[in-house]
Every structure is written in C-alpha cells, then in structure tokens.
C-alpha cells in the first residue's frame, strides 16, 4: 500500500473499529439490562463505554502506528509510543474506576431496595462511599506510578532509591502522622458504625445532618444551610451527640413560665388539642407537668415526640406559639406579672400592725 494512504487507513480503521466495538458493547449491555430489570448493573456499565473506547483506540494506535511509514512518526517513534502508553494507562485506570463504581452502586441500590431499615441503608451508603474513594485513590496512585515508569530516568531513579526506602518510609510516616490518623479514623467510622451519612449530630455546639464523609474529613450541614467541615479524627477522640443512633424518632420539651394562678389542667388539655392538630406530631407520647416553682412564677414543661429532629423542632415551635397565644387571649392572668406596687390589702395589714 502507498505510504501516503497508510496513515489515513490506519487512523480511520482504528477509529471505525473502536466505534463498532463500543456500539456492540452498548447493544449487549442494553439487552442484558432488558432481560434483568431487577438489577441496575448493566445500565450503569453503559457509562463505561467512553473509557472502553479510549482504551481500545489507544491500544490500536500503539500497535499500528509503526506500520504507517510516515516520516514524522518514524522520526519520533519513541515519543509517540510513550504518549500512547500514557493515554492507555490513564484510560485503563478510568475504565477500572468506572467499572468498580458501577458494580458498587448496583450492589448498594439492590440492598437499599430490599432493606426497610433506614439506619442500615445509611450505614451501607457510608461504607460504599469510603470504599469507592479508597479504590479510586489506589488506582490513581498505581496508574501514576506506571506512568512514571515509562520514563527511563524515573525508572533508574526508583532503582537507586530502593535501598533507602525504609528511612524514607519512616520519615514520611512521621510527617504524615496526622493524615494517617484521619485515614484510619475514616475506616473506623465507616465500619464501626459510629456516624453515618444522613445522621443528625451535635458537634461543637451545632446540630446538623452529616452530608459527606471522606477519608480525612466529615461535612455537617446545619439547619441554616451552613457547612461545618471537621477532621474525622474528631469523632473518634471526642464525645459527640448522634440523635440517629437507635432510631431517628426523638422526644423534646417546651418550657413556659406562668403565674401561680395559671390553670394547669386547662393548659394540659390545650396542649393535647394542639398536638392533635399538628401533623408533625407522631402520636407516640406527650405530657405536661409543673417542674419548678419560684417566688414569682411556676415552670410548666410539656413533653412532645416526633419522628425526627426536623419534625420535633416544628412541633415544639407550634406548641409554644399556640399555647402562648391561647393564654394571652383566654387566660392573661396566667402569664408572669411584675408587681410594681403593694399587693391588694397589703396597706391595711401594715396599718393594723402599726397600731
């Protein structure tokens, strides 16, 4: 074949073969997905088609570029071969991560569909997220090392440094002590079931929902949409509140300061009425009692329940607002009063004592 036609023939043939292989794989995955609708694996694997095509194209180019007999390629054969090798390694790493992600997501989706316990689903989700990040980091490090080994200078450097690897490892371990501590703390959180994605926690005086867990840090979304980022080692070395442990349902309190003449029985009936009209109340329980008495007021405590922290906050606010409005309208004398003058009859009693 004419050398002028070899280059377009090799390039065009490689591209056509890559497109045909990608189309064939996509068709096979579609058929498998249609035959097995119970699992999303085959549909998720379709996302790997681009990475697979790049791997095939790089492999075809690497095996055939020397056959083009094109002078620029012949003169720079080593450089072109190294570039194609780097592309092949990078695309291969991308393909491995994509396939692993599809397999893990498919397993998690099937588990979440067949499990009714939300706590277990959040636990598996946390573990799956950290496992995928570990796989991604390992594949990226191996791919980077393989890319560096394609350069002869780095290969010789690696051989010369092999003898001092022990000392370097010790120095690196001491320097990265904090990072390694966070790394192992991340594994402890993931597989020790201490905190999970979606849990409601209280850390550093702030309460929020765990939004993301990585190998080194944990992100908490507060009620006002702020993000608190903390090292994962915080959760293994310091106490914190996890309101989602043992179930997400919660019990809360509403405190009111009232006058001694407040009708406690009527307040109790009104709290029950308010709860029955509140859709966020889960109906598990409620109570009202006088928990403290001072010289000027009494403290009335109402106990309410809800299915989670957000609904509990809504129930507490509703009870507090409607109860105060009802007292202002129906029993204003039940609210605390500040006496600026003598009580009725106090003057007559003082005059009687003066006699």
C-alpha positions in Angstrom: 0.0 0.0 0.0 1.2 3.5 -0.8 2.7 5.2 2.3 0.5 8.2 1.7 -2.6 6.0 2.2 -1.3 4.0 5.1 -1.7 6.8 7.7 -5.4 7.6 6.9 -6.1 3.8 6.6 -4.6 3.1 10.0 -6.2 6.0 11.7 -9.6 5.5 10.0 -9.6 1.7 10.5 -8.7 2.1 14.2 -11.5 4.7 14.7 -14.1 2.7 12.9 -13.1 -0.5 14.8 -13.3 1.4 18.1 -16.7 2.9 17.3 -18.0 -0.6 16.2 -16.7 -2.2 19.4 -18.3 0.5 21.5 -21.6 0.1 19.7 -21.6 -3.7 20.1 -20.8 -3.5 23.8 -23.6 -0.9 24.3 -26.1 -3.1 22.5 -25.1 -6.2 24.6 -25.5 -4.2 27.8 -28.9 -2.9 26.7 -30.1 -6.4 26.0 -28.8 -7.6 29.3 -30.5 -4.7 31.1 -33.8 -5.6 29.4 -33.5 -9.2 30.4 -32.5 -8.4 34.0 -34.5 -5.4 35.2 -34.1 -6.4 38.8 -30.5 -5.1 38.8 -29.2 -1.7 37.5 -25.7 -3.1 36.9 -26.0 -3.4 33.2 -27.4 0.1 32.7 -24.7 1.5 35.0 -22.0 -0.3 33.0 -23.1 1.6 29.9 -21.4 4.7 31.4 -18.0 2.9 30.9 -18.3 2.9 27.1 -16.3 6.1 26.6 -13.4 4.8 28.8 -13.5 1.5 27.0 -13.4 3.1 23.5 -10.4 5.3 24.6 -8.6 2.1 25.8 -9.3 0.3 22.5 -8.3 3.3 20.4 -5.0 3.8 22.3 -4.2 0.1 22.1 -4.9 0.0 18.3 -2.8 3.2 17.7 0.0 1.8 19.8 0.1 -1.5 17.9 -0.2 0.0 14.4 1.4 3.4 14.4 4.8 2.0 13.3 3.1 0.5 10.2 2.2 3.8 8.8 5.7 4.5 7.4 5.0 8.2 7.9 8.4 10.0 8.3 7.3 12.3 11.2 6.1 9.3 13.2 9.2 7.2 12.3 11.5 10.0 13.5 9.6 10.4 16.8 8.6 6.8 17.4 9.8 6.7 21.0 7.9 9.9 22.0 4.7 8.8 20.2 4.9 5.4 21.8 5.3 6.9 25.2 2.4 9.3 24.7 0.2 6.4 23.6 1.3 4.4 26.6 0.4 7.2 29.0 -3.0 7.5 27.3 -3.5 3.7 27.6 -2.6 3.7 31.3 -4.8 6.7 32.1 -7.8 5.3 30.1 -7.3 1.9 31.7 -7.4 3.5 35.2 -10.5 5.4 34.2 -12.2 2.2 33.0 -11.3 0.3 36.2 -12.7 3.0 38.4 -15.9 3.3 36.3 -16.5 -0.5 36.3 -15.9 -0.6 40.1 -18.2 2.3 40.7 -21.0 0.6 38.6 -20.6 -2.6 40.5 -20.6 -0.9 43.9 -23.6 1.4 43.0 -25.5 -1.6 41.7 -25.0 -3.6 44.9 -25.9 -0.6 47.1 -29.1 0.1 45.0 -30.2 -3.6 45.3 -29.5 -3.5 49.1 -31.3 -0.2 49.6 -34.4 -1.5 47.7 -34.6 -4.7 49.7 -33.9 -3.2 53.2 -36.6 -1.4 55.2 -34.3 -0.2 57.9 -33.1 3.3 57.1 -30.2 3.1 59.6 -28.7 0.1 57.8 -29.1 1.8 54.5 -27.2 4.8 55.7 -24.5 2.6 57.2 -24.0 0.7 53.9 -24.0 4.0 52.0 -21.3 5.4 54.2 -19.2 2.3 53.8 -19.7 2.2 50.0 -18.7 5.8 49.6 -15.5 5.3 51.5 -14.7 2.0 49.7 -15.1 3.7 46.3 -12.8 6.6 47.4 -10.2 4.1 48.6 -10.4 2.2 45.3 -10.1 5.5 43.3 -7.1 6.6 45.3 -5.3 3.2 44.9 -6.0 3.0 41.2 -4.8 6.6 40.7 -1.6 6.0 42.6 -0.9 2.8 40.7 -1.6 4.5 37.4 0.6 7.4 38.3 3.4 5.1 39.2 3.0 3.1 36.0 3.1 6.4 34.0 6.4 7.4 35.7 7.9 4.0 35.0 7.5 4.7 31.3 10.3 7.3 31.6 13.7 5.7 31.8 15.1 8.4 34.0 12.4 7.8 36.7 12.9 4.0 36.4 16.6 4.4 37.2 15.8 6.8 40.0 13.4 4.3 41.5 16.1 1.6 41.4 18.6 3.8 43.1 16.2 4.9 45.9 15.1 1.3 46.7 17.9 0.9 49.3 16.8 4.0 51.3 13.1 3.2 51.1 12.9 2.2 54.8 14.3 5.5 56.0 12.1 7.5 53.6 9.1 5.5 54.8 9.8 6.3 58.5 10.2 10.0 57.7 7.1 10.0 55.6 5.1 8.2 58.3 6.2 10.8 61.0 5.5 13.7 58.7 2.0 12.3 57.7 1.1 11.2 61.2 -2.0 13.5 61.3 -3.1 12.5 57.8 -2.7 8.8 58.5 -4.6 9.2 61.8 -7.5 10.7 59.9 -7.3 8.0 57.3 -7.6 5.2 59.9 -10.3 7.2 61.7 -12.3 7.3 58.5 -12.2 3.5 58.2 -13.1 3.2 61.9 -16.2 5.5 61.3 -17.2 3.6 58.2 -17.0 0.1 59.6 -17.5 0.8 63.3 -21.0 2.4 62.7 -20.2 5.4 64.8 -21.7 8.0 62.4 -23.3 7.6 59.0 -24.3 9.8 56.1 -27.7 11.2 57.0 -27.3 11.0 60.8 -28.4 14.0 62.9 -25.5 15.0 65.1 -24.5 17.7 67.5 -20.8 18.8 67.3 -19.1 21.9 68.8 -22.5 23.2 69.9 -24.0 23.0 66.5 -26.6 20.4 65.3 -27.0 19.3 61.7 -27.1 16.4 59.3 -24.0 14.5 58.2 -23.8 15.3 54.5 -20.5 13.8 53.4 -17.8 11.5 54.8 -14.4 11.2 53.2 -11.2 9.5 54.2 -9.9 12.6 56.0 -12.9 15.0 56.8 -16.6 14.9 57.6 -19.1 17.6 56.5 -22.1 18.5 58.5 -25.0 20.6 57.1 -26.5 22.8 59.8 -30.2 23.8 59.9 -29.3 27.2 58.4 -27.6 25.6 55.4 -24.0 26.2 56.7 -21.4 23.5 56.2 -19.1 22.5 59.1 -16.1 20.6 58.0 -14.2 18.7 60.7 -11.5 16.1 60.6 -12.8 12.5 61.1 -10.4 12.0 64.0 -12.6 14.4 66.0 -15.4 11.8 66.1 -13.0 9.1 67.3 -11.3 11.2 70.0 -14.1 13.4 71.4 -17.7 12.8 72.6 -20.5 14.0 70.3 -24.2 13.5 70.1 -25.7 11.3 67.5 -29.5 11.7 67.5 -30.0 9.0 64.9 -28.5 6.1 66.9 -31.1 3.6 67.9 -33.7 5.2 65.7 -34.4 8.7 64.4 -37.5 9.4 66.5 -37.0 11.9 69.2 -38.6 13.4 72.3 -38.4 17.1 73.1 -39.6 19.6 75.7 -41.3 23.0 75.8 -40.9 25.2 78.9 -43.2 28.0 79.9 -43.1 30.4 82.8 -46.6 31.1 84.2 -48.2 32.8 87.2 -49.1 30.7 90.2 -52.7 31.2 89.4 -52.3 29.5 85.9 -55.0 26.8 85.2 -52.6 23.8 84.8 -55.4 21.4 83.9 -56.7 23.6 81.1 -53.2 24.1 79.8 -52.7 20.4 79.7 -56.0 19.9 77.7 -54.9 22.7 75.3 -51.5 21.1 74.7 -53.3 17.8 73.8 -55.6 19.7 71.4 -52.6 21.5 69.8 -50.7 18.2 69.3 -53.8 16.5 67.6 -53.9 19.4 65.1 -50.1 19.3 64.4 -49.3 16.9 61.6 -45.6 16.6 62.6 -46.5 15.0 66.0 -46.1 11.3 65.6 -48.5 10.3 68.4 -46.0 8.3 70.4 -46.5 10.3 73.6 -46.9 13.6 75.4 -47.2 15.0 78.9 -47.4 18.3 80.8 -46.3 18.9 84.4 -45.2 21.7 86.7 -41.5 21.0 87.2 -40.4 24.0 89.3 -41.9 26.8 91.4 -40.2 30.1 92.2 -41.4 33.0 94.4 -42.8 34.8 91.3 -43.6 32.0 88.7 -44.1 28.3 88.1 -42.3 26.4 85.3 -44.6 24.3 83.1 -42.9 21.6 81.0 -44.6 20.0 78.0 -43.1 16.8 76.5 -43.7 16.1 72.8 -42.5 13.5 70.3 -41.7 13.4 66.6 -40.3 11.0 64.0 -37.1 13.0 63.5 -35.2 16.1 64.6 -36.8 18.4 62.0 -40.3 17.5 62.9 -39.5 17.8 66.6 -38.4 21.3 66.1 -41.6 22.1 64.2 -43.8 20.5 66.9 -42.0 22.4 69.8 -42.4 25.7 68.0 -46.1 25.1 67.2 -46.9 24.1 70.8 -45.0 27.1 72.2 -46.6 29.7 69.8 -50.2 28.4 70.0 -50.1 27.9 73.8 -48.8 31.5 74.4 -51.4 32.9 72.0 -54.2 30.9 73.8 -53.0 32.1 77.2 -52.9 35.8 76.1 -56.4 35.5 74.7 -58.2 33.3 77.3 -56.1 33.5 80.4 -54.0 36.6 80.5 -53.7 36.4 84.3 -51.8 33.1 83.9 -48.8 34.9 82.3 -46.0 36.1 84.6 -46.5 39.5 86.1 -44.1 42.0 87.5 -45.6 43.7 90.6 -44.5 47.4 90.9 -46.8 48.2 93.9 -48.1 46.6 97.1 -50.4 43.7 96.8 -54.2 44.3 97.4 -54.8 44.6 101.2 -51.1 45.0 102.0 -51.6 48.6 103.1 -54.4 47.7 105.5 -52.3 44.9 107.0 -49.4 47.3 107.6 -51.6 49.9 109.3 -53.1 47.2 111.5 -49.6 46.1 112.6 -48.7 49.8 113.3 -51.5 50.1 115.8 
